[in-house]
């Protein structure tokens, strides 16, 4: 795993010094080696920070030139099947003398023989790279199929002094002398709704994220006109449509095929020239990955989990039980509330742009714990999106079926009637019910249901409301200009019959890269840890979409087919329990030890002076949360993380 950066800048006075400086800002992504390269004729510069994982020798040094000298590359990631690609290259007319055994060298050889697009279609891996073609004088940026590795790009400056800059993180842009701190208000509004900023946007104007599965090309001749060409080399949408028409209906066959595909993915991703382990929560996803790792290993796999003292938030005992059964060398880090809260001041720097999934805290802590023993860790991420694991897949259809039969006008009327009674009144009603029928926070839940009854018009609308924190119709961000996202593109799910499959598609295109993969990448890279995700081997993804919905969700429970694979290695009784997120009690802390910190960031005068939000909305939500009539943890955390980020980066 590495950090990459660079620019095309025809006016830079000390380009190599600038390249070194921007590389140093992301040195934690690659603490083992660094390199810079600059072509004064074309104004192209490349910077690389290396975390040595495969081929630890100098033959893996970057920037790296292809054998012919046509291409020079900086690469971040891993190509898991690069040895297979080398074998295919030997069958070609290429007379290749390998300098080392790095996947970057393999990739360069593929580019020379097959071209960039064809090579990426053959590659299995996670990556972001910048490639300079010395013959055609063009810069090519590429990103992996699902967005595991980040890549930002954008324009700085104006006219003759403009510069095209790219890098793994926004820190690269902030140290450039022409950087403008102006915030994209539309992107800020998206962040307030989703707790992350979806691609292609970033928090800054004129700086963007390259979409997963895409290639960006910029010719020097088109530099002055800012003319960029984009090409999609792989389409998740096409994969889904193909999979739904090539279904596997025999469950025993499906279990066997999934077991085999995951074995291959785990085996390829468990190769490294440095110590390797895995995260283990004791849930279905991580337990499956660890079980398959241990099954194919001749020594105990090192596994890691974080245990919390807070009641209801500790899954460490479950992880330990699974680890004992599988036979791993298990490491458990016990964490106090003070330990977790101590991470909060680090978050703006770790995540680089506003990001508000509070599980970022335990994610960072487990990555930090793992890095004490290993350099690479496999994780069970993406199992929920592939096999129907999120609760919203189970509940959304049920909720909609209970209200859809009502005419829209009647739904709106009922919603308005519910909202006429304050939260406190509904809570008093709950207290009057028998103990076994009472509902905690009845008022809070009733008002949230009422809002959705008044606003949603379809099951898809209900899903979108469930993945939205601050509703779009609330006038919150000053100067907001609406920016479209893939959630607005109904054509993506046209023809997909099952609502659950539509949700899974949208989540894979939006929530997974924007939230889950971002969270893991920044947390791991902050401690120089490489993470790998076997479920995102695109061959596994293709297979998962060939399974009908009832192999994923059955009897009110998700991941049915994945569980059948897991039960071959781990007893059912060690796994079966209610699904729990990787969470910490942030909402309680905001009413207690974090209250003064939050109050300072949410100060009405401060919000007014900064000029990004209408303060009244935020202050009312803060008041309701403190009074415990509502649980507005997520809404408040998204504001607080922006405020903390703004304080550090403006």
C-alpha positions as CSV (number, residue, x, y, z in Angstrom):
1,X,0.0,0.0,0.0
2,X,1.3,3.4,-0.9
3,X,0.6,7.1,-1.4
4,X,0.8,8.7,-4.8
5,X,0.7,12.3,-5.9
6,X,1.8,14.5,-8.8
7,X,0.9,17.4,-11.2
8,X,1.2,18.8,-14.6
9,X,2.6,22.3,-14.1
10,X,4.5,24.2,-16.7
11,X,5.3,27.1,-14.4
12,X,6.6,25.5,-11.2
13,X,9.9,27.0,-10.2
14,X,11.2,24.2,-8.0
15,X,9.1,21.1,-9.1
16,X,11.2,18.4,-7.5
17,X,11.1,20.2,-4.1
18,X,7.3,20.5,-4.4
19,X,7.0,16.9,-5.3
20,X,9.0,15.9,-2.3
21,X,6.9,18.2,-0.1
22,X,3.5,16.8,-1.3
23,X,4.9,13.3,-0.8
24,X,5.9,14.0,2.7
25,X,2.3,15.1,3.6
26,X,1.1,11.5,3.1
27,X,4.3,9.8,4.2
28,X,2.3,7.5,6.7
29,X,0.8,5.9,3.6
30,X,4.3,4.7,2.6
31,X,7.0,5.0,5.3
32,X,9.5,2.6,3.7
33,X,10.6,4.4,0.6
34,X,10.0,7.6,-1.4
35,X,10.7,8.8,-4.9
36,X,10.1,11.7,-7.2
37,X,10.4,12.2,-11.0
38,X,9.9,15.3,-13.2
39,X,9.9,16.0,-16.9
40,X,10.7,19.6,-17.5
41,X,9.5,19.6,-21.1
42,X,6.0,18.4,-20.4
43,X,5.8,19.7,-16.9
44,X,4.7,16.3,-15.5
45,X,5.8,15.3,-12.0
46,X,5.2,12.1,-10.0
47,X,5.7,11.5,-6.3
48,X,5.5,8.2,-4.5
49,X,5.5,7.0,-0.9
50,X,6.0,3.2,-0.5
51,X,4.7,0.7,2.1
52,X,6.7,-2.3,1.1
53,X,4.5,-5.4,1.0
54,X,5.5,-7.4,-2.1
55,X,9.1,-7.3,-3.4
56,X,10.8,-5.5,-0.6
57,X,13.9,-4.8,-2.6
58,X,14.9,-1.7,-4.5
59,X,13.5,-3.3,-7.7
60,X,10.1,-2.3,-6.4
61,X,11.1,1.4,-6.1
62,X,8.8,4.0,-7.7
63,X,8.3,6.0,-9.8
64,X,8.9,3.0,-12.0
65,X,9.7,2.9,-15.8
66,X,8.5,0.2,-18.1
67,X,11.2,-1.9,-19.9
68,X,11.0,0.1,-23.1
69,X,10.9,3.4,-21.2
70,X,7.6,4.4,-22.7
71,X,5.7,4.5,-19.4
72,X,6.5,5.7,-16.0
73,X,4.1,5.0,-13.1
74,X,3.3,5.6,-9.5
75,X,1.0,2.9,-8.1
76,X,-1.0,2.4,-4.9
77,X,-2.5,-1.0,-4.2
78,X,-2.1,-4.7,-5.0
79,X,-2.7,-6.8,-8.1
80,X,-3.5,-10.2,-6.6
81,X,-3.3,-12.2,-9.8
82,X,-0.1,-10.5,-11.2
83,X,1.7,-13.9,-11.4
84,X,-1.0,-15.2,-13.6
85,X,-0.7,-12.1,-15.7
86,X,3.1,-12.6,-16.0
87,X,2.4,-16.1,-17.3
88,X,0.1,-14.7,-19.9
89,X,2.7,-12.1,-20.9
90,X,5.3,-14.9,-21.4
91,X,2.9,-16.4,-24.0
92,X,2.9,-13.1,-25.9
93,X,5.6,-11.7,-28.2
94,X,7.0,-9.7,-25.4
95,X,10.7,-10.5,-24.7
96,X,10.5,-9.5,-21.0
97,X,13.4,-9.7,-18.6
98,X,11.9,-9.2,-15.1
99,X,13.9,-7.0,-12.7
100,X,12.0,-8.1,-9.6
101,X,8.7,-9.7,-8.6
102,X,6.5,-6.6,-7.9
103,X,3.0,-6.3,-9.3
104,X,3.8,-2.8,-10.5
105,X,6.4,-4.1,-12.9
106,X,3.8,-6.7,-14.1
107,X,1.2,-4.0,-14.7
108,X,3.7,-1.9,-16.7
109,X,4.5,-4.9,-18.9
110,X,0.8,-5.5,-19.5
111,X,0.3,-1.9,-20.5
112,X,3.0,-2.2,-23.1
113,X,1.6,-5.4,-24.6
114,X,-2.2,-5.0,-24.2
115,X,-2.7,-1.3,-23.4
116,X,-4.1,0.2,-20.3
117,X,-7.8,-0.8,-20.5
118,X,-7.3,-4.4,-21.5
119,X,-4.7,-4.9,-18.7
120,X,-7.1,-3.5,-16.1
121,X,-9.8,-5.7,-17.3
122,X,-7.5,-8.7,-16.6
123,X,-6.3,-7.4,-13.3
124,X,-7.8,-8.6,-10.0
125,X,-7.0,-6.1,-7.3
126,X,-7.4,-2.8,-5.6
127,X,-5.5,0.2,-6.9
128,X,-5.1,3.8,-7.9
129,X,-2.3,4.8,-10.2
130,X,-0.9,7.7,-12.3
131,X,0.8,6.7,-15.6
132,X,2.7,9.0,-17.9
133,X,3.0,8.0,-21.5
134,X,6.2,9.5,-22.9
135,X,5.2,8.8,-26.5
136,X,1.7,10.2,-26.6
137,X,2.4,12.8,-23.9
138,X,-0.6,12.0,-21.9
139,X,-1.3,11.4,-18.2
140,X,-3.6,8.4,-17.3
141,X,-5.2,8.0,-13.9
142,X,-7.0,4.8,-13.0
143,X,-8.9,3.5,-10.1
144,X,-10.1,0.0,-9.1
145,X,-13.5,-1.4,-9.8
146,X,-15.1,-0.7,-6.4
147,X,-13.1,2.3,-5.1
148,X,-11.0,0.6,-2.5
149,X,-8.1,3.0,-3.1
150,X,-8.7,6.8,-3.2
151,X,-7.7,9.1,-6.0
152,X,-8.4,12.8,-6.1
153,X,-7.7,15.2,-9.0
154,X,-8.4,18.8,-9.9
155,X,-7.3,22.2,-11.2
156,X,-5.5,24.8,-9.2
157,X,-4.8,28.4,-10.3
158,X,-5.9,30.1,-13.5
159,X,-4.8,31.0,-16.9
160,X,-1.1,30.5,-17.7
161,X,-0.3,29.5,-14.1
162,X,-2.8,26.7,-13.8
163,X,-1.8,23.3,-12.5
164,X,-3.5,19.9,-12.7
165,X,-2.9,18.1,-9.5
166,X,-3.7,14.6,-8.3
167,X,-3.1,12.5,-5.2
168,X,-4.3,9.9,-2.7
169,X,-5.6,12.5,-0.3
170,X,-6.6,16.1,-0.1
171,X,-3.5,17.0,1.9
172,X,-1.6,16.9,-1.4
173,X,-3.6,19.8,-2.7
174,X,-3.4,21.9,0.5
175,X,0.4,22.2,0.4
176,X,0.4,23.3,-3.3
177,X,1.1,27.1,-3.5
178,X,-1.9,27.7,-5.8
179,X,-4.5,25.9,-3.6
180,X,-7.8,27.7,-3.0
181,X,-9.6,26.7,0.2
182,X,-13.1,27.5,-1.2
183,X,-15.7,24.9,-0.1
184,X,-18.2,23.3,-2.4
185,X,-21.5,24.1,-0.8
186,X,-23.3,21.5,-2.8
187,X,-20.9,18.8,-1.7
188,X,-21.3,20.0,1.9
189,X,-25.0,19.5,1.6
190,X,-24.5,16.0,0.3
191,X,-22.2,15.3,3.2
192,X,-24.9,16.5,5.6
193,X,-27.3,14.1,4.1
194,X,-25.1,11.0,3.8
195,X,-22.2,11.5,6.3
196,X,-19.7,11.3,3.5
197,X,-19.1,13.1,0.3
198,X,-19.9,10.8,-2.7
199,X,-17.8,10.6,-5.8
200,X,-17.1,12.5,-8.0
201,X,-17.3,15.4,-5.6
202,X,-14.9,16.5,-2.9
203,X,-15.4,19.2,-0.2
204,X,-13.4,21.7,-2.3
205,X,-14.5,23.4,-5.5
206,X,-12.7,22.1,-8.7
207,X,-11.3,19.0,-6.9
208,X,-12.9,15.7,-7.6
209,X,-12.7,11.9,-6.9
210,X,-12.1,9.7,-9.8
211,X,-15.1,7.3,-10.1
212,X,-14.4,3.6,-9.4
213,X,-13.8,1.5,-12.5
214,X,-12.8,4.6,-14.5
215,X,-9.7,5.8,-16.4
216,X,-9.0,9.5,-16.8
217,X,-6.8,10.7,-19.7
218,X,-5.3,14.2,-20.0
219,X,-3.2,15.1,-23.1
220,X,-0.6,17.9,-22.8
221,X,-2.1,19.5,-25.9
222,X,-5.5,19.7,-24.1
223,X,-4.0,21.1,-20.9
224,X,-4.8,24.7,-21.6
225,X,-8.4,23.9,-22.4
226,X,-8.8,21.7,-19.3
227,X,-10.1,18.9,-21.6
228,X,-10.2,15.6,-19.8
229,X,-11.4,12.3,-21.2
230,X,-13.1,9.6,-19.1
231,X,-13.5,6.0,-19.9
232,X,-15.2,3.3,-17.9
233,X,-13.3,0.0,-18.2
234,X,-15.7,-2.0,-15.9
235,X,-19.4,-1.5,-15.0
236,X,-20.9,-2.8,-11.9
237,X,-24.4,-2.1,-13.3
238,X,-23.7,-4.3,-16.3
239,X,-22.5,-7.0,-13.9
240,X,-25.7,-6.9,-11.9
241,X,-27.9,-7.0,-15.0
242,X,-26.0,-10.0,-16.4
243,X,-26.0,-11.8,-13.0
244,X,-29.8,-11.4,-12.6
245,X,-30.3,-13.1,-16.0
246,X,-27.8,-16.0,-15.3
247,X,-29.2,-17.1,-11.9
248,X,-28.0,-20.3,-10.1
249,X,-31.1,-22.0,-8.5
250,X,-29.6,-25.1,-7.0
251,X,-28.5,-24.2,-3.5
252,X,-25.9,-27.0,-3.0
253,X,-24.3,-25.9,-6.3
254,X,-24.3,-22.3,-5.1
255,X,-22.7,-23.1,-1.7
256,X,-20.0,-25.1,-3.5
257,X,-19.3,-22.3,-6.0
258,X,-19.2,-19.6,-3.3
259,X,-16.9,-21.7,-1.1
260,X,-14.5,-22.2,-4.0
261,X,-14.5,-18.6,-5.2
262,X,-13.9,-17.3,-1.7
263,X,-11.0,-19.8,-1.2
264,X,-9.3,-18.5,-4.3
265,X,-9.8,-14.9,-3.3
266,X,-8.5,-15.4,0.2
267,X,-5.6,-17.5,-1.0
268,X,-4.5,-14.8,-3.4
269,X,-4.9,-12.0,-0.9
270,X,-3.1,-13.9,1.8
271,X,0.2,-13.5,-0.1
272,X,2.7,-11.0,1.2
273,X,6.4,-10.6,1.9
274,X,5.5,-9.2,5.4
275,X,3.5,-10.4,8.4
276,X,-0.2,-10.8,7.6
277,X,-3.3,-11.2,9.7
278,X,-7.1,-10.5,9.8
279,X,-9.7,-8.6,11.7
280,X,-12.2,-10.8,13.5
281,X,-15.4,-9.5,15.1
282,X,-17.1,-12.9,15.4
283,X,-19.8,-12.0,12.9
284,X,-20.6,-13.9,9.7
285,X,-18.4,-11.9,7.3
286,X,-15.1,-11.7,9.2
287,X,-15.5,-15.3,10.6
288,X,-15.9,-16.6,7.0
289,X,-12.7,-14.9,5.8
290,X,-10.7,-16.0,8.9
291,X,-12.0,-19.6,8.6
292,X,-10.9,-19.8,5.0
293,X,-7.5,-18.2,5.8
294,X,-6.9,-20.7,8.6
295,X,-8.0,-23.6,6.4
296,X,-5.3,-22.8,3.9
297,X,-2.6,-21.8,6.3
298,X,0.0,-24.1,7.9
299,X,0.4,-21.9,10.9
300,X,-2.1,-20.0,13.2
301,X,-3.5,-16.9,11.6
302,X,-3.1,-13.8,13.6
303,X,-6.5,-12.2,14.3
304,X,-7.5,-8.9,16.0
305,X,-10.5,-7.5,17.7
306,X,-11.2,-4.5,20.0
307,X,-13.3,-5.0,23.1
308,X,-15.2,-2.2,24.8
309,X,-16.1,-1.8,28.4
310,X,-19.5,-0.2,27.5
311,X,-22.4,-2.6,28.0
312,X,-24.1,-3.6,24.7
313,X,-21.1,-2.5,22.6
314,X,-18.7,-5.3,23.2
315,X,-18.4,-8.2,20.7
316,X,-15.0,-9.3,21.8
317,X,-16.3,-12.5,23.6
318,X,-17.9,-13.7,20.4
319,X,-14.7,-13.0,18.4
320,X,-12.7,-14.9,21.0
321,X,-15.0,-17.9,20.9
322,X,-14.8,-18.1,17.1
323,X,-11.0,-17.7,17.2
324,X,-10.7,-20.6,19.7
325,X,-12.7,-22.8,17.5
326,X,-10.8,-21.9,14.3
327,X,-7.4,-22.0,16.1
328,X,-6.1,-18.6,15.4
329,X,-3.5,-16.6,17.3
330,X,-6.0,-14.1,18.7
331,X,-5.2,-10.6,20.0
332,X,-7.8,-8.7,21.9
333,X,-7.4,-5.0,22.8
334,X,-9.5,-3.8,25.6
335,X,-10.6,-0.2,25.2
336,X,-12.0,2.2,27.7
337,X,-14.3,5.1,26.9
338,X,-11.4,7.5,27.6
339,X,-9.2,5.6,25.1
340,X,-11.9,6.0,22.4
341,X,-12.6,9.6,23.1
342,X,-8.9,10.4,22.9
343,X,-9.1,9.5,19.2
344,X,-11.6,12.2,18.4
345,X,-9.1,15.1,18.1
346,X,-7.2,13.0,15.5
347,X,-10.2,12.4,13.2
348,X,-10.0,15.6,11.0
349,X,-6.4,14.9,10.1
350,X,-7.0,11.2,9.6
351,X,-10.0,11.5,7.3
352,X,-8.8,14.6,5.5
353,X,-12.2,15.7,4.4
354,X,-15.4,15.7,6.4
355,X,-16.5,12.2,7.3
356,X,-19.0,11.2,9.9
357,X,-19.4,7.5,10.4
358,X,-18.7,7.3,14.2
359,X,-17.4,3.7,13.7
360,X,-14.3,5.4,12.3
361,X,-13.1,5.5,15.9
362,X,-13.1,1.7,16.7
363,X,-11.9,1.1,13.1
364,X,-8.9,3.2,13.7
365,X,-8.3,1.5,17.1
366,X,-8.4,-2.0,15.7
367,X,-6.1,-1.0,12.8
368,X,-3.6,0.5,15.3
369,X,-3.7,-2.6,17.4
370,X,-3.1,-4.9,14.4
371,X,-0.2,-2.8,13.1
372,X,1.7,-3.7,16.2
373,X,2.0,-7.3,14.9
374,X,1.3,-7.3,11.1
375,X,1.7,-5.1,8.0
376,X,-1.3,-6.5,6.1
377,X,-4.8,-7.4,7.4
378,X,-7.7,-9.0,5.7
379,X,-11.2,-7.8,6.5
380,X,-14.8,-9.0,6.0
381,X,-16.1,-5.7,4.6
382,X,-18.6,-5.8,1.7
383,X,-20.4,-9.0,2.9
384,X,-23.5,-6.9,3.8
385,X,-23.8,-5.3,0.4
386,X,-23.3,-8.6,-1.5
387,X,-25.4,-11.0,0.6
388,X,-28.2,-8.8,2.1
389,X,-26.8,-8.2,5.5
390,X,-28.1,-4.7,6.4
391,X,-31.2,-4.4,8.5
392,X,-32.7,-1.9,5.9
393,X,-32.9,-4.8,3.4
394,X,-35.1,-6.7,6.0
395,X,-37.3,-3.9,7.2
396,X,-37.9,-1.4,4.4
397,X,-40.2,-3.7,2.4
398,X,-42.1,-4.6,5.5
399,X,-42.6,-1.0,6.6
400,X,-43.7,0.1,3.1
401,X,-46.2,-2.8,2.8
402,X,-47.9,-1.5,6.0
403,X,-48.4,2.0,4.7
404,X,-48.4,1.7,0.9
405,X,-52.1,0.7,0.7
406,X,-53.1,4.0,2.2
407,X,-53.8,6.8,-0.4
408,X,-51.0,9.4,-0.3
409,X,-53.3,12.1,1.0
410,X,-54.4,9.8,3.9
411,X,-50.7,8.9,4.7
412,X,-49.8,12.6,4.8
413,X,-52.8,13.3,7.1
414,X,-51.9,10.5,9.5
415,X,-48.3,11.7,9.5
416,X,-49.5,15.3,10.4
417,X,-51.7,14.0,13.1
418,X,-48.9,12.1,14.7
419,X,-46.7,15.2,14.6
420,X,-49.3,17.3,16.3
421,X,-48.6,15.5,19.5
422,X,-45.2,16.3,20.9
423,X,-42.5,13.7,21.5
424,X,-43.1,14.0,25.3
425,X,-46.8,13.0,24.9
426,X,-45.9,9.9,22.9
427,X,-43.3,8.9,25.5
428,X,-45.9,9.3,28.3
429,X,-48.2,7.0,26.3
430,X,-45.5,4.4,26.2
431,X,-45.1,4.5,30.0
432,X,-48.8,3.8,30.4
433,X,-48.5,0.6,28.4
434,X,-47.8,-2.8,30.1
435,X,-44.1,-3.4,30.7
436,X,-43.8,-6.0,28.0
437,X,-45.5,-3.7,25.4
438,X,-43.7,-0.5,26.1
439,X,-41.5,1.0,23.3
440,X,-38.4,3.0,24.3
441,X,-38.3,6.5,22.8
442,X,-41.8,6.0,21.3
443,X,-42.1,9.7,20.6
444,X,-38.8,9.9,18.7
445,X,-39.8,6.9,16.6
446,X,-43.3,8.1,16.0
447,X,-42.1,11.4,14.7
448,X,-39.6,9.8,12.4
449,X,-42.3,7.5,11.0
450,X,-44.6,10.4,10.6
451,X,-42.0,12.3,8.6
452,X,-41.6,9.4,6.2
453,X,-45.4,8.9,5.9
454,X,-45.6,12.5,4.7
455,X,-42.7,12.5,2.3
456,X,-42.0,9.1,0.7
457,X,-44.0,8.0,-2.3
458,X,-42.5,4.7,-3.1
459,X,-40.4,1.9,-1.5
460,X,-37.3,3.3,-3.2
461,X,-38.0,6.7,-1.6
462,X,-38.3,5.0,1.8
463,X,-34.9,3.4,1.3
464,X,-33.3,6.7,0.3
465,X,-34.8,8.4,3.4
466,X,-33.2,5.6,5.6
467,X,-29.7,6.4,4.2
468,X,-30.2,10.1,4.7
469,X,-29.5,11.9,8.0
470,X,-30.4,15.6,7.4
471,X,-33.3,15.5,4.9
472,X,-32.9,17.4,1.7
473,X,-36.0,19.5,2.2
474,X,-34.5,21.1,5.4
475,X,-32.9,24.4,4.6
476,X,-29.6,23.8,6.4
477,X,-26.6,24.7,4.2
478,X,-26.4,28.4,3.2
479,X,-25.8,28.7,-0.6
480,X,-26.5,25.1,-1.3
481,X,-26.7,24.2,-5.0
482,X,-28.1,20.7,-5.6
483,X,-25.6,18.2,-7.0
484,X,-26.9,14.9,-8.4
485,X,-25.6,11.5,-7.2
486,X,-26.2,8.0,-8.3
487,X,-29.0,7.8,-5.8
488,X,-30.9,10.2,-8.0
489,X,-30.4,7.9,-11.1
490,X,-33.5,5.7,-11.2
491,X,-32.4,4.2,-14.4
492,X,-29.7,2.3,-12.5
493,X,-32.3,0.1,-11.0
494,X,-34.8,0.0,-13.9
495,X,-35.9,-3.6,-14.5
496,X,-34.6,-4.9,-11.2
497,X,-37.7,-6.5,-9.7
498,X,-36.6,-7.1,-6.1
499,X,-36.5,-4.0,-3.9
500,X,-33.7,-5.5,-1.8
501,X,-31.6,-6.0,-4.9
502,X,-32.1,-2.4,-5.9
503,X,-31.0,-1.3,-2.4
504,X,-27.9,-3.6,-2.6
505,X,-27.0,-2.1,-6.0
506,X,-27.3,1.5,-4.7
507,X,-25.4,0.7,-1.6
508,X,-22.5,-0.9,-3.5
509,X,-22.2,2.2,-5.8
510,X,-22.6,4.8,-3.1
511,X,-22.5,3.9,0.6
512,X,-19.7,1.2,0.2
513,X,-17.1,3.3,-1.6
514,X,-18.1,6.6,0.1
515,X,-18.4,5.4,3.6
516,X,-17.1,1.8,4.3
517,X,-14.1,1.8,2.0
518,X,-13.1,5.3,2.9
519,X,-13.4,4.6,6.6
520,X,-11.1,1.6,6.4
521,X,-8.5,3.1,4.0
522,X,-7.9,6.2,6.0
523,X,-7.9,4.4,9.4
524,X,-5.5,1.8,8.2
525,X,-3.2,4.1,6.2
526,X,-2.9,6.4,9.2
527,X,-0.9,3.6,10.9
528,X,0.8,2.3,7.7
529,X,-1.4,-0.9,7.6
530,X,-2.5,-2.4,4.3
531,X,-6.1,-3.8,4.4
532,X,-7.5,-6.3,1.8
533,X,-11.1,-7.2,1.2
534,X,-11.6,-10.7,-0.3
535,X,-15.3,-10.2,-0.8
536,X,-14.4,-7.4,-3.4
537,X,-12.6,-9.8,-5.7
538,X,-14.8,-9.0,-8.7
539,X,-15.2,-12.7,-9.5
540,X,-16.8,-13.2,-6.1
541,X,-19.0,-10.2,-6.7
542,X,-20.1,-11.5,-10.1
543,X,-21.0,-14.9,-8.5
544,X,-22.9,-13.3,-5.7
545,X,-25.2,-11.5,-8.1
546,X,-26.0,-14.8,-9.8
547,X,-27.7,-16.0,-6.6
548,X,-31.5,-15.3,-6.3
549,X,-32.7,-13.1,-3.5
550,X,-34.0,-16.0,-1.4
551,X,-30.5,-17.4,-1.2
552,X,-29.4,-14.1,0.4
553,X,-32.4,-13.2,2.6
554,X,-34.5,-16.0,4.1
555,X,-36.8,-16.2,7.1
556,X,-36.1,-12.5,8.0
557,X,-32.3,-13.1,8.1
558,X,-29.7,-12.0,5.7
559,X,-26.6,-13.8,4.3
560,X,-28.2,-17.2,4.1
561,X,-25.9,-18.6,1.4
562,X,-22.8,-17.1,3.1
563,X,-23.9,-18.7,6.4
564,X,-24.0,-22.1,4.7
565,X,-20.4,-21.7,3.7
566,X,-19.4,-20.6,7.1
567,X,-21.2,-23.4,8.9
568,X,-18.8,-25.8,7.1
569,X,-16.0,-24.4,9.3
570,X,-17.7,-22.9,12.4
571,X,-20.7,-24.2,14.4
572,X,-23.9,-22.3,13.9
573,X,-24.3,-21.6,17.6
574,X,-21.1,-19.6,17.7
575,X,-22.4,-17.2,15.0
576,X,-26.2,-16.9,15.5
577,X,-27.0,-13.7,17.4
578,X,-28.6,-10.3,16.5
579,X,-26.6,-8.2,14.1
580,X,-24.6,-5.5,15.8
581,X,-22.7,-2.6,14.2
582,X,-19.1,-1.7,15.0
583,X,-20.4,1.1,17.2
584,X,-19.5,3.1,20.3
585,X,-21.9,5.1,22.5
586,X,-21.2,8.5,21.0
587,X,-24.8,9.7,21.7
588,X,-24.3,9.2,25.4
589,X,-20.9,10.9,25.4
590,X,-22.4,14.0,23.8
591,X,-24.7,14.4,26.8
592,X,-21.8,13.7,29.2
593,X,-18.0,14.0,28.7
594,X,-18.1,15.4,25.2
595,X,-20.8,18.0,25.9
596,X,-18.4,21.0,26.4
597,X,-16.5,20.0,23.2
598,X,-19.7,19.8,21.2
599,X,-21.2,23.0,22.7
600,X,-18.1,24.9,21.6
601,X,-18.3,23.7,18.0
602,X,-22.1,24.2,17.9
603,X,-22.1,27.7,19.4
604,X,-24.7,29.8,17.6
605,X,-22.5,32.8,17.2
606,X,-19.7,30.7,15.8
607,X,-22.0,29.0,13.3
608,X,-23.3,32.4,12.2
609,X,-19.8,33.9,11.7
610,X,-18.5,30.9,9.7
611,X,-21.5,31.2,7.4
612,X,-22.1,27.6,6.3
613,X,-25.2,26.7,8.2
614,X,-28.5,28.1,9.4
615,X,-27.8,27.9,13.1
616,X,-31.4,27.6,14.4
617,X,-31.9,24.1,12.9
618,X,-28.7,22.8,14.5
619,X,-29.3,24.3,17.8
620,X,-32.8,22.8,18.0
621,X,-31.5,19.3,17.2
622,X,-28.8,19.8,19.9
623,X,-31.5,20.9,22.5
624,X,-33.7,17.9,21.7
625,X,-30.7,15.5,22.0
626,X,-29.7,16.9,25.3
627,X,-33.2,16.7,26.7
628,X,-33.2,13.0,25.6
629,X,-36.5,13.3,23.8
630,X,-34.7,12.4,20.6
631,X,-31.6,10.5,19.7
632,X,-30.0,12.8,17.1
633,X,-26.5,11.2,17.4
634,X,-25.9,10.8,13.7
635,X,-27.2,14.3,12.8
636,X,-25.1,15.9,15.4
637,X,-22.0,13.9,14.6
638,X,-22.1,14.9,11.0
639,X,-22.2,18.6,12.0
640,X,-19.5,18.1,14.6
641,X,-17.1,16.3,12.3
642,X,-17.4,19.2,9.7
643,X,-16.9,21.8,12.4
644,X,-13.8,20.0,13.7
645,X,-12.5,19.5,10.2
646,X,-13.1,23.2,9.4
647,X,-11.2,24.3,12.5
648,X,-8.2,22.3,11.5
649,X,-8.1,22.9,7.8
650,X,-9.3,26.4,7.1
